[in-house]
């Protein structure tokens, strides 16, 4: 799972992380966060791991926050989004159990959208080169 971004999005140039977590409540383990990576590397690595395991991978950009106020703003946005999601879930309960229709919804979504060809995961040298580019990006002044 990741953001669909336009080709000219400034977020594409940010470092990206991958969060791996269990798919359902029957598996209980703490999510594993990996990165930072360049976006193509993060996507390919996540895809390679998820192809062999039954788990969820979320690929998202690291948003640079330079002040406590910026961090508090991100926390507030996440809390609002969680409250909105909880409200939507409560509303959904009025109309039935989401678990009853999720498989059908996923099948319909898969039929509408062709599966992209799996990307080959980068090798360790490519990932290290990406780390160096990210470090240069993070330490650049005035960027």
C-alpha positions in Angstrom: 0.0 0.0 0.0 1.4 3.4 -1.0 0.4 6.8 -2.2 -0.4 7.3 -5.9 1.5 10.5 -6.7 1.7 12.6 -9.9 5.0 12.4 -11.7 5.9 15.9 -10.7 5.1 15.5 -7.0 7.9 16.9 -4.7 7.2 14.0 -2.4 8.8 11.6 -4.9 12.2 13.0 -4.0 11.8 12.4 -0.2 13.3 9.4 1.6 10.7 6.6 2.0 10.1 4.0 4.7 8.4 0.6 4.7 6.2 -0.5 7.6 5.5 -4.3 7.7 2.6 -5.4 9.9 0.3 -8.4 10.3 -2.7 -8.6 8.0 -5.2 -9.5 10.6 -5.8 -9.6 14.4 -4.9 -13.3 14.6 -1.2 -12.4 14.3 0.1 -10.2 17.0 3.5 -8.7 16.6 4.9 -5.2 16.5 5.2 -3.6 13.1 8.7 -3.5 11.6 9.8 -0.2 10.1 12.7 -0.2 7.6 14.4 2.6 5.7 14.9 5.2 4.6 15.0 4.2 1.0 14.5 5.9 -2.3 10.9 5.4 -3.4 11.6 2.8 -6.2 13.8 0.8 -3.8 11.1 0.9 -1.1 8.4 -0.2 -3.4 10.4 -3.1 -4.9 11.6 -4.3 -1.4 8.1 -4.2 0.0 6.7 -6.0 -3.0 9.4 -8.7 -2.8 8.7 -9.3 0.9 4.9 -9.3 0.6 5.0 -11.7 -2.4 6.4 -14.4 -0.1 4.7 -13.6 3.2 1.1 -13.0 4.3 1.5 -9.5 5.7 0.9 -5.9 5.0 3.5 -3.4 3.8 2.9 0.4 3.8 5.4 2.5 1.8 5.3 6.1 2.8 7.5 9.2 2.6 9.5 10.5 5.5 8.2 14.0 6.0 10.9 16.3 7.3 9.7 18.1 10.4 12.2 20.6 11.7 10.4 22.1 14.7 8.2 20.7 17.5 5.3 22.7 16.1 5.6 20.8 12.8 5.7 17.5 14.6 2.7 18.4 16.7 0.9 19.4 13.5 1.6 15.9 12.0 0.4 14.2 15.3 -2.8 16.3 15.2 -3.4 15.4 11.6 -2.9 11.7 12.4 -5.3 11.9 15.4 -7.9 13.6 13.2 -7.5 11.0 10.5 -7.9 8.2 13.1 -11.0 9.8 14.6 -12.5 10.1 11.1 -11.6 6.5 10.3 -13.2 5.4 13.6 -16.4 7.4 12.8 -16.6 5.7 9.4 -16.1 2.3 10.9 -18.9 3.0 13.4 -21.2 4.1 10.6 -20.3 0.9 8.6 -21.4 -1.2 11.6 -24.9 0.1 11.0 -25.0 -1.5 7.6 -23.3 -4.8 8.3 -19.9 -6.3 9.0 -17.1 -5.0 6.8 -15.4 -8.5 7.0 -18.4 -10.0 5.2 -17.7 -8.0 2.0 -14.0 -7.3 2.0 -13.1 -10.4 -0.1 -15.7 -9.4 -2.7 -14.5 -5.8 -2.7 -10.9 -6.9 -3.2 -11.8 -9.2 -6.0 -13.8 -6.4 -7.8 -10.9 -4.0 -7.4 -8.4 -6.6 -8.8 -10.7 -7.1 -11.8 -10.8 -3.4 -12.5 -7.1 -2.8 -12.3 -4.4 -5.0 -13.9 -1.6 -6.1 -11.6 1.6 -4.3 -12.3 4.6 -6.5 -13.2 6.6 -7.1 -10.0 9.7 -5.1 -9.7 13.0 -6.8 -9.0 14.2 -5.8 -5.5 17.4 -3.8 -5.5 20.5 -5.5 -4.4 22.4 -4.4 -1.3 24.8 -2.2 -3.4 21.9 -0.3 -5.0 20.3 0.2 -1.6 23.6 1.5 -0.1 24.0 3.9 -3.1 20.4 5.1 -2.3 21.4 5.6 1.3 24.2 7.8 0.2 21.9 9.9 -2.1 19.4 10.3 0.8 22.2 11.4 3.2 23.4 13.9 0.6 19.8 15.1 0.2 19.3 15.4 4.0 22.5 17.3 4.6 22.2 19.7 1.6 21.6 23.3 2.6 19.0 25.5 1.1 17.4 22.7 -0.9 
